[in-house]
Every structure is written in C-alpha cells, then in structure tokens.
Amino acid sequence: MRINLKRGAWTFGDNVPKKFNAHIEKSVPYYKEGHELIKKLSDFFLTNKSRCYDLGSSTSSLLIKLSKFSNKKDLQFIGLDVEKSMVEFSKKNIKNKKIKNIKILCKDIAKYNFKKSNLIISYYTIQFVNPSYRQKLINKIFDALNWGGAFIFFEKIRGNDARFQDILTSLYSDFKEQNNFPALDILKKTKSIRGVLEPYSNFGNKSYLKRAGFKDVQTIFQYLCFKGYLCIK
C-alpha cells in the first residue's frame, strides 16, 4: 500500500481498496481473529429479521463473513463507508459472491441516521471520526439499538499516561517491523495520519460510552494499544 508522504493526508480512497486487506492484516494485530470473535458474538444478538450495521465497512470482508455465518432468517446487513472507491470495490465483491442481504452505502457515519438495529459494529473506525462529532455519533448508536442489542467497538487506544504510551508505541513499532514494514514507511505512516487518526484512552472511550447511556460494557479483546469492547443496551 502506498504511504502518502504529506502530513495528515492519509486516505482509504484512491488505489487503497485493492491492497487494503493484505495491508491491514499486517498492520493491526489479530485483525482476522477479531473478525472471528465478532462473527461468533453475533449469535447472541441477531435474531430473525434483524438489522446489523458495520460502520466503516471498507472491503466488507466482515459483513461477508457475518452473512455466511448466521443461520437466522431475513437478516439485513448494512455497510457504511465514506470512501467512494471503497464502496464501489465492496459492491463488486458482494455481487461476485452473489450475496443478497448486504447493502453498502457511501455515507458519512457521523451524519447518518440509523434505523433500529440489533447489532452495530465499529471495527477500528470511530478513531477516524473527528472528536467534535464522536459523542453525538455514539449517542445515535445507543438510541438506534433495540433493548438488548449490542455495540461492538474496537479501537486503537492511548496509554493511561506518558510512560505507558511510550511502551505501547515502542512495542507496536516492533510488531510492524516483525511484519516487514520498513522503518521509513512506519515513519511516513505516522506523519500521514496526524490529525486523521485520533485515538482516546480506555478511560476516554468508556466515558463516551457511559455518557451515551451504555451501562453494561465488557472488554472482549486487548493486545497492546488495540482494544475491543462489547456494549449491551
């Protein structure tokens, strides 16, 4: 995947969709395993005629796995992504696989009005939403869920203080080097996501969730600075 040299100019558009899956699996620890975990968790929340959203659906690989896995009837899977090229790539992929119950929309999740749902997923997506819109978005997610529905929320997080942040950053750099990312590319990526990727600490994320109304929140995954939450309404 091409690393944009410009500061704060990272994008998931252009030619990124074709190389996205291969890149992200080397860049995010246990990326595919996270998909498997979400797939199995869906059994607890999807019933016949349920609606499920994937926010920032990228190539729709997670939605495709969910569609194939679930044995419930008349399910509706909706993927939202703001990048037109990613949406076009997804639609072709879904059409080629002849999957009928997935719809992909080119929409900004911060401005989208959700319909009532049993499951809403954000797999490393809200970290890219401008902080000024983040609380309102999580509020809308809570309001859209049916009682007993779930929000599955994976994010990159900051350390609790400067020392922990240094440790997490250092070990994450080691992880990328072990996956054959050249040191210069790691530096370029860091510059390109300035002001684009804005993660919060675990405390910050839980504060957002609490203010939205989520009281039942369980950690379901963590590896270094990557964390997954299961939030039940």
N, C-alpha and C positions, 0 to 999 in steps of 0.2 A: 504494500500500500504506500502510495506517495505521501511523504510528510511535508506539509506546507511550511515553507520557511518563514512566512510572515507571522509576527507576533499576534496572537489572538485570532488567527484566521482559520482555525480548524473547521472542517465541514464534513458531513456524511454524504454530501452530494457528489457531483462530477462523476468520476470513474470508481468511486469507493464501493458501491454495492457489489460489484463482481468479485472484489477481493475481501469483502468485509468479514465473512465467516472465518476464513483462514487466518486473518489478522487478529480478530478479537479472541479467538481461542488460545492464541499465544500471548495475548496482552492482558487478559483477565483470568486470574486463577480459578480453576474449576468451573469454567464457563458452561461447558456441556453438562457437567454434573448438577449445576444449578437448574438447568432446564429439566433434567430428570426429576429433581426434587419437586419443582413446581408441577410437573406433569402428575406426579403421584398425589400431591396435595389437592389437586383439582377434584379428585374423587370425593372429597369431604364437603365440597361446596356446589358443584354443578349437579343440578337435577334436570329432569326432562323440561325442555323449553327454556332453559337458562340462557342468559346473555353473559358473555365474557369479553372484556376489553384487554388489549395489550397496548400499553402506551409507549410509543417509540418502537414500533414493531419491526423496524429495519427490514431484513430479508424475509421476515415472517417464519423463520425456522421454528420458533417456539410455538406459534399458533398451529403450524402444520403438525407438530408432534402432539399437541393437545387434541386436535381434531381426530387424528388417527387413534389416539389412546382411549378417549372417552367412549363409553358404551351407552351413554344417555341419548335420548331421542330429541330431535328438533332443537339442537343447540345452535346458537348464533355466536360466532367468533368475529370480533371486530378489531382490526389493527389500525392504529392511528400513527401517522408519521408525517413530519413537516417537509421532508425532502422529496421532491417530485421524482427524481431519478430512482430513489429507493422504493417508492410506491410503485412505479412502473415495473421495476425489476421483480417485486413481490407478486404483482398481479400476473405476470407472465409465468412465474414459478408455480403459483397456485393453479393457474389454468392448465399448465403442462401436467400437473399431478392429478388433475380432474377432481379437485376438492370443491364441493358446492357450498359448504356452510361457513366459509371465511370471506369477509368483506374487508378490503383495505381502502382507507380514506386518507387523502392528503389534507391533514388538518393540524393546526397548532393546538396541542393538548391544553395549553394554558387558557385558551379561549373557547374550547369545545364544551358543549352542553351534553353531558352524559345521560343516557336513559337508564332506567332501573336495571340493576345487574346483580348477579350472584358472586361474580369474581372479577376483580380488576387487578392487573399486573403492571408493575413498573420495574423492568429489569435493567438497572443502571441507566435510567432515563431522566428522572427528576433532577439529578445533579447537573443537567444541562439547562434546566429551566431557570430563567432569571429569578434571583431571590425575591424580588419585589412581587412576583406572581405566585410564588411557591405555596404560601399558606392558603391563598384563595383556591388553588388547584386541589390541595389535599382536602380542603373543606368540601369541594364539589364531589370528590371521590367518596368521601364519607356519606354525603347526602344521597348519592346515587346508589349506594349499596342497599340491597334488601336486608332486613334484620337477619342476622346470622351469616351474612355474606362476608367475603374476605378481600382484603387488600394485601397482595404480596408485593413487597417493596424491597428491592435490592439496590444498594448504593455503595459507592466508594465513600469512605469516611475519613475525617481528620483525626489525629491523635488527641487525647484528652489534654495534653499540654505540649510545650515545645520539645521536651525530651522524647516523649512517646512519638511525636510526629517525625522527628529525625530518625528514630529507629525504624518506624514503618516505611518511611521514604527510602531509606537505605536498603532494607530487605526487599522492597518491591523492585528497586533497580537491579538487585541481584537476580530476582526472578526473571526479569526481562532479558538480562544478559544470558542467563541459562537457556533462554528460548531463542538465542542467536540474534537478538536485536543489537546492532552496532551502537556503541556508546554515543556516537554523533547523532544517530536517529533518536535515541532516548532524549537527548538534549533538545533536538528540534521539536519533538512532540511536546515536551514540557513548555516550550515557548509558544507553540501554536495553540495550546488550549488555555492560555492566560485569559481570564475573564469569560471563557466559554464553558469550561467545566468548573463548577463551584461547589465542592462537597462540603458538608457540615459534619460536625462531630456526632457521635452517638447521642449525646445529650441534646444537641440541636435538632436532630431528626425526631427523637422521642417527644420533644417539646412541640414540634409541628403537629405530630400525630395526636397528642393529648389535647391541644387547642381545637383541633378539628372535631374531637368527640370520641376518638378511639381510646377505650379503657383497657381492652384485652389485647396486649401486644407481647409476642413471644419471639425471641431471637431463634432463627432456624439455621443460620449459617454465619460463620465468620472465618476468614483467612486474612491475616494482616489487616489491610485497610479496606477490605471488601466485606460487606455485612448484609445479611438478609433478615427481614422481619415478616412475621405473619401477624396481621392486624384483623381482628374479627369484630364486626359491628354487633 
